[in-house]
Amino acid sequence: MLPVQYYIGLSVVLFTLGALGVLIRRNAIVIFMSVELMLNAANLAFVAFARAANSMDGQIIVFFVIANYNRSHSSFRNLFQSANLFL
């Protein structure tokens, strides 16, 4: 099993790439992909810390983060479809 520091390091790199994507890019789709990358980095950190503590709390938090993001993301998809931006 890999140490928790490796997972946290990967999480920091992914979060940094996502933050740079949000700050540098102006395309809405790229910004949404960058936000999703940042959320996945946070999810990786939650799961890594939960695994180190032998707890299920991290997986439960990740479940709610993913469910909430998918719920809000579907409203953006409906907005784009109503504006005929997605085909």
Residue pairs with C-beta under 8 A, 6 or more apart in sequence:
4 48
4 49
4 51
4 52
7 44
7 45
7 47
7 48
8 45
8 48
10 41
10 44
11 41
11 42
11 44
11 45
11 48
12 41
13 41
14 37
14 38
14 40
14 41
14 44
15 37
15 38
15 41
15 42
17 34
17 37
18 34
18 35
18 36
18 37
18 38
18 41
19 34
19 38
20 34
21 30
21 31
21 33
21 34
21 37
22 31
22 34
22 35
22 38
25 31
25 34
32 73
32 76
36 69
36 73
39 65
39 66
39 69
42 65
43 62
43 65
43 66
46 58
46 59
46 61
46 62
46 65
47 58
47 59
47 62
48 58
49 58
50 56
50 57
50 58
50 59
51 58
77 86
80 86
